[in-house]
Amino acid sequence: MFTKVYWPTGPKGPNDVGLSRKHIMESIDASLGRLRTDYVDLYQAHRFDYETPLEETMLAFADVVRAGKALYIGVSEWTAEQIEAGSRLARELHIPLVSNQPHYNMLWRVIEPRVVPVSRTLGLSQIVWSPMEQGLLTGKYLPGKLVPPNSRAASKVGAGLDNLIEHDQKTVERVQGLRPIADELGITMAQLAIAWVLQNDNVAAALVGASRPEQVTSNVGASGVKIPPELMSRIDEVLGDSVQRDPELTVTTNPRTRPGSN
């Protein structure tokens, strides 16, 4: 069981967002109350806070661990440099910083050049989100067709996805080229997307969403699937320059000022 801290909560005042000691301490207690538990296994910094000294943040996390409210500490969407700095302080404070939670999938590989190598060196693993790129890699969205009415792209939470589908038909077409590869392996395209992520030995787990129970059962089927090297290469060939690899894009996910605090 894990939870995260950073984004605005409560009345959304200046102390209800970020990684200040006050917000971290208040947020862990509120989360434990909502979860009806005495502790969580993992407590994650949901983003990097440029407005709070990292020493303050890590000391607060250390106090959370020593109070028995969390067993381990993690981060989410931090750059390689931020992970290094946080890990150094964690070692000094004798607390276990064990994970990073980044956006990662066949199309979005920005963690590979810097974050993954640094994490390996430091002994951290990745708990990745959006392994199916909000459903795009399941193949449900077809070139030149309207998005299905009950899909994520048609909902409010998929606002960015519907824009991508409308303006990047090349990527939508290339995703359809993955279907023969999934068929060759005898799995669904969703399972192919999850299995591809898990094939990275620095990935400990993939977070998958589901709107129906049968999707959970199907997604679990990706566990243990091994994609041979020749098919991994074919995936790269099919997706071509639709794959985003620029490590600087990790930086853009971290707001320079605390959102909603003014």
N, C-alpha and C positions, 0 to 999 in steps of 0.2 A: 504494500500500500504506500502510495506517495502523494505528495501535494507540492504546490509551488507558491512562491511569493514574488511579487513585483508590481503587477498591474493594480489600478485603483480598486479599492474596496471601501465599504462604509460610506460616509458622507462625501468622500472624494475631496477631502481637503489636502493640504500640503503634507500631512503626516500619514495619509492613507494610500500612499503609492511609493514605489521605490524599494531600496534595500537599506534604509536607515535602521538603526537598532530598534527604534520605537515600532516601526512598521513590521519588522521581522518578528519581534516578540509578541506583538498584538495579533499578528496574522496566524502564527502557529497555534496559539490558544484558541482562536476563532475556528481554525480548520479542525482541530481535534474535537471541538465541541460539535461541529457539523457532522464529522465522521463518526462521532460517538466512540472514540477510542482514546487510549492513554498516550499512544505514540504512533508515529509513522516510520516505515522502514527507510524512506528517503525523503529529504526536504530539499527542494531545488530553487535556485535563484532563476526566475523565469526570463530575465534579461540582465544585462550589465547596467549598473547605475552609475552614470558619470557624475552625478551630483553628490554622491556619498563616498567618502574615503574607503577604499577597499579594506583597509585594516578594520574599520568600524564594522563593515559587513561581515567579515570573516570571524571577528571576535564574537559577534552576536550569534552567528551560526555555531561557534564552538560552545557557547553557553547553552544553546538549544540542545546540542548533543549531550553535554554534561548533565543537563537537567533530565535526561532520559526521554525527551519529547520526540527525538528523531535518532535513528541509529546511524544514518549516513547522510552525507551532503552531496548535492549535485548542482549543476548549472544547466542553462538552456540558451542556445544560440550565442554563446560567448566566442570570441575570436581565439585563435591559437595563443596570442600574446596575453589575453585576459585569463585564459585557462592556466597558462604557466605561472602568472602572478598569483592567482588564487590558490593554485596547488602549492606554491612555495610557502604562502602564509598558513595554509592548512597543515603542512608538515611541521611548521614552527609551533603551531597551536596543538599539535597531536590529535587532529580530528581527521576522519576518513572522507576525503573528497574523491568520489568514485565514478562519476558519470557526467556526460554532457548530453543534452537532448536537442539535437538539431533537425532541421528539415533536410530530408535525404531520400532520394529515389533515383530511378534510371535517368530521369530528365534533369534533376537538380543535384549536382555532385560537387557543390562548392566547398564541402568540408574535406574533400580528398587531398588537395595539395598541401594544406597546412594543419588543419585541425586534427585529422586522423593521425598523421605522423607524430605530432606533439602528444596526443592522447596516449598513443602506444608507449612512448618513452616514459610518460608519467604514470602509467598503469591505470588510465581511465578508459572506459568504454562508452559507446554511443547507444542511447535509447532514442531511436529516430521516430519522428512523426511524419505523417503524410507519405508513407511508402507507396501509395497508389496515386499520388498527386491529385488528391481530392476526387478520386474516381476516374480521372482522365485515362490512367493506365489500365483500367478494366476493359476498355474498348467500347463502353456504352455510348460514347459520343461519336457520331459518324460525320464524315466530311459532307458539308453542304446540307445537313439536316438540322432541324430545330432540336434543341436539347429536350430530353424526355421530361414531361411535366412534373414527375415526382423525384427527379434527380437533384443532386446537390447544386449543380449549376443553375437550376431553376429556383433555388431557394435564396433567402437573404444571406445565409452563411457562405454561399458560393459566389458572391459578387465578383471576386477577382477571376474565378474560373470561367464564368460566362463570357467575360471580356476576352480572355485568352482564346476560348473556342471560336469566338466570332472573328478575331483579328489574326489568328495564327493557324489557319487551316492546314498549313504545311505540317505542323507538328501533329495535328489531329490525324492527318493522312498517314504519317509515319508510324504513329502508334498502332494503327490497323495492320501495319506490316509486321507487328510482333505476334499476330494471331497464329501464323504457321509454326512459329517457334514453340508457342504454348501447346499447340496441337501435337507437335512432335514429342513433347515431354509428357503428354497426356494429362495436362493440367489446365485450369482456367487462366485467363489473362491476369486476373487479380492475384491468383496464386503465384504466377510467374513474377509479378512485380514484387510481392513480399519475399519470395525465395531469392530474388536478385539482391535485395537489400541485406538479407541474412547471410548471403554468401561473403560479405565483407567481414573478415575475422575480427574487426574492431567493433562490430555491431553486436550488442548483447540482446537487444529486443527491438521489435517494431510495434509501434502503437497504431492500431487499426480501429477505425470507427465502423459501426454497423447500424443499419436502420431496421434490420430484421434478424431474428435468431438464426435462420439458416445461413446468413452471411458469415456469422461467427464460426459456425461449423465448417463452412467452406474455407474460410481464411486459415483456420488451424491446419488445413491440409497442406499448406505451404511449408510447414515445419518439417525439416528433414529432406526436402527436395534439393538435390544437387544438380546444378546447371553445369554441364561440361564446358571446358574452355572454348571449344569451337562455337558453341551456341552463345557464350558470353561475347565473343568477337562479333557474331552475327547481329546481336542486339545493338552493339556499338555502330555497326555499319548501317543498320536500319534507321536508327535515330539520328545519325549524322550530326550536323551542327545545331540540331534542336536541343542538344544537351548543354546545359549551363554549367561551366566549370570555374568561373571567375571567383577566386577566394575572397576578393574584396566585397562581394555581395553579402558575406557574413556580417560585415561591419554595418551595412545599411539596415539590418534588422534590429539594431540597438538604438533606441531613441536617445538623442543627445540631451534632451530635457525630459523630466518626468511627465508623462502624459496625464492630463486631467487634474494636475495639482494646482492649477491657477484658478 
